[in-house]
Amino acid sequence: MASNSLSRDESGLRSRTIVIGDRSFPYHFGRDCVAEIGAAIAELRPDKLVFVTDDDVAARYRHHLDTLAGSIPALILSHPSGESMKTLTCLSSHLETALRAGITRRSVVVSFGGGVPGNLAGLMANLLFRGVRLVHVPTTTIAAMDSVLSLKQAINSGVGKNHLGTYYAPEAVFTDVELFTTLPERELRSGLCEMAKNCLAIQPSALAGLREVIAAGDMTSPKSLLWLLDASIAAKSAVTRDDTFERREGLVLEYGHTAGHAIEICDHRVRGVA
């Protein structure tokens, strides 16, 4: 079963153990802890780091990427943000670039960004040498509270979303909520809506805490963000611990996704957006 009790590791990060079926991985999170995350990644002793990100995140957080890499040789694979990242073309290009750069089975793929880079990085890690280590460092609330709490890694086909993918567990997830404080208000509201869904569908006991966060009126507050993150981890873990493929209890997480993705695809086609 997933460990729902908070603990603090030696670096001072809060930690939870996420259990999904027969796989488990640690989720470490805190405030203003990018240097600590970099130190934890270094403890994996990789010969090279492959960062998968998008152009917007790479430009905004370039100094954080340098901190995460430290003295470890690093390759940054970036692409314009958006669904055009989740394509076979981008996947193939990134894989070839990584291989030509000399990555090995000792290398670590690090997703740094939202859910799109996370999905692309997860599939890359699973394909390279039949599986290299994967680390997620989400920089959006939705990625931190939703997408990295699953084994699902996928890209889109020409027919629809997430048709090409696999189930692959990360070595670890690391989140610094300080990164969220620079997000647009719309992104922060998305995280709030994700937790509202979790409360209503999974964990109604957390509604009182959610009301307090809403009443406080400051979504950039680290205290609020830490509460939302911790509560989201607890809720999602409760329905995936015995449902690796999200076909039973985990189906509750699909509320809104199926219709939402259909609307998104139709909108993209009407506007000619990739």
N, C-alpha and C positions, 0 to 999 in steps of 0.2 A: 504494500500500500504506500501511497505517497506520504511523505513526512510533512505534516501541516504545522509543525512547530518551528518557530524561527530559531535560528542559531547564528552565531557570529564566528566566522573563521578567523585565522590568525591575522589576516590583513585588515580586519575590521569591517569587511563587507557582510551584509546580512545574507543568509544562505537558506535555500530550500532544496530538498531532493525531489525531483520530478520522476515519478514512476509511471511508465506507459507500457502496459503488458509486461514483457520480460526485459524491457530496457529501462535504464534509469540514467539520469544525468543531473549534475548540480546546477542550480540557478542562483547566481550571486548578484546582489544589487545593493546600491547605496547612493550616496550623494557626493559629488566632487571626488570621484575615485578612479579617474581614467589611468592615473599612474599605477594604482594598485591592480587594475585590470591588466595593464601591460606586464606587470611583474608576474601575475598568475599565468598569463599566456607563455611567458618565458620559461616557467617551470615545466611546461610540456616538452621543452628541449627540441623545438623544431629546427631543421636546417634552413628553412625558408618559410616566410609567411606570404600567403596569397590573399590580399584584401579584395573583396568583391563589393563594389559600391556604385553609386551613380554620380554624375557630374556635379549636381547641386550639393550633395553631401560632401563630396571630396573637396569642393571649393570652400564650403563653410567650415569644415572640421579638419583641414589639412594638418594643422598642428597636433590634433588629437591622434591622427593616424601615425604621425612621427613618434608620439609618445607611446602608443600601443606597440609599435615595432621595436622601439629601443635600439639595441645594437644588432638585432636579428635582420639579416638580409630580407628585403620585402619587395614584392611586386604588387602594384596597385592596378587592378582591372576596373575601369570605369566606363560608363556608357550614359548617354542622355537619359534622364529619368523618365519613367513611365512604362507602360506595358510592352513597349518595343524591346525592352530588356529580356522579357520572358519569351524568347523565340529561339528556335533551333539555330538561326544564323548567329545570334549573340552567344549562345552556349558554345557552338562550335569554335567561334573566334576566340573566346576566352580560354577554352581548353587547349587549343593549339598554342596560344601565346604562353600559357603557363608551362606547357611541356617544353617549348623552345627555350624558355627561361631557365630550364634545368631543375624543375621541382622533382622531388623524389617521394617515396613512401613515407619519409620522415617529415615531410612538409605539412603545414596546417593551413586549411582554407578558412578565412575569417570573413563572415558577412558583416558589413558595417553600413547600416542604413535601415530602410523600412522593409516591409514584407516582400517587395519585389526582388531587391538584391539578396534577401535571405533565402528565397526560394531558388534563385539561380545558383547561389553558392552551395546550397544543400545538394542540389542535383550534380553540380560539378564535383563536389567532394566524394559523392557516391560513385561516380564514374571513373575518376582518376585512379589508376592502378587497382581497380575494383574496390576502392574505398580508402580514402585518407581521412585524417581527423578534421573535424568541422567545429568551429566555434562561432557562436552568434553574438554580436554586439549591436543590439537594436538601438536605433536613434529616434524612433517614433513610438508614441504610446500604443498604437494598434499593433505594431510588430512586437513590442515588449509584453503586451497583455494578451496577445492572441496567437499570432502566427508562429512564434518561436516555441510555443507551448504545445507543439504537435510534431509528429515525425514526418508529416507530409511535406514533400519537396517536389515542386512541379513547375513546368512552363506551359505556355499555351500552344495549341495547334492552330492551323488556319481555319478550323471549324468552331473552336470554342476555347474556354478558359480551363487551364490546369488539366489538359488531356494527357500530357506526357510527363510522367513523374515516377516517384518511388517513395518508400518509407525509409527514413534514415535518421538515426539519432545523433545529435551533436555530442561532442566531448564535454561541452559546458556552454552555459549562457551567462553573459555578463552585462549588466545594465547600470548606467550612471544616469539617474533621473535629472541631473543638472543639464544634460543634453536636451531634455524635453522643454526646458524653460525658454528656449529660443524658437520653439515651433510656432507657426501661425495659430491663432485662436481656433480656427476650424479644425486643425489637427488635434488640439487638446480636447475639443468637444467630442471628437470621434472616440477618444479614449474613455470619456465619461459615458458615452452611449454604450460602449462595449461593456462597461461595468454594470450599467443599468440592465442590459440584457442578461448578464450573469446573475444579478440579484433576482430578477423576476422569474427567470427560467430554472435557476440552479440553487441559489443560496439566498433565500429571502431574509435570512437572519442578518445579512449584511446591509439591508436597506437603511437602517438607522445611521450607520457610518456613512453611507452614500449621501443621505440627506445633510449630514454635517458638512461634507465636502462641498455640496452645492450651496448650502447656506453661507459658507465662508466666502464664496464668491471669488476666490483666487486660485485658478487652475495652475498657475505657475509656482505655487507654494510647494517646496520640496516635501513638506509634511503631507500635503494632499496627494501628491504624486506617489509617494512611497506607500501610502495607504491603498490607493487605487491599484497599484502594481501588486502588492501583497495579497489583496483580496481577490484580484483576478486570477492570480496563480492558484490560490486555494480553490476557487470555484471551478476552474477548468480542470484541475487535477482530479477533482472529485468524480468527474464523468469520463475521464480518459484512462484512469489507472488500470482498469480491466477491459478496456476497449481500444486496442491499438489502432484499429482501422476505422474507428468512429462510425460503426454500423449499428450500435445498440444505444447505450446510454449517451454516447458521444454525439448522436444525431441531433440532440438539442442545440449543439453549437452551430448547426446549419440554419437556424432560424434567421430568415432575412437574406442569407447568402444566395440561395438559389434564384429567387426573384430579383435580387439586387444585381447579380452578375448578368442576368438576361437583359435587364434595363441598361446596364453599363455597355454591353456589346451592341445593343441597338443604337444607343446614343453615339458610340464611336463610329459606327457605320454611317449614320446620318451626317455626322460632322467630318467624316473622312479622317478620323484620328487613328494612328497605328496602335 
